[in-house]
């Protein structure tokens, strides 16, 4: 069963604006057919707007916590610039679906 992110589009847009998100994508089981509504976590790929690094910690963990509260499940939040492994990057690129941004 797939998660219908359209049901959360307004809340997701508001969170992205609040936390300075440039682009948010979902990947992993939630973007494929093997999502388990009872057991699966959610995997998000995030790119933040450029800001001073002093607020990076608060933005990252604030967004992660807000997403966990919204979806009532664990969230894996991965920053685009943090992906160094080319195999992981390729896997993410195959699965990702745009949630917010362009």
Secondary structure as UniProt FT lines:
FT   HELIX           5..8
FT   HELIX           9..18
FT   TURN            19..20
FT   STRAND          21..27
FT   HELIX           28..31
FT   TURN            33..34
FT   TURN            37..39
FT   STRAND          42..48
FT   HELIX           53..55
FT   HELIX           56..71
FT   STRAND          75..79
FT   HELIX           80..82
FT   HELIX           86..95
FT   STRAND          97..100
//
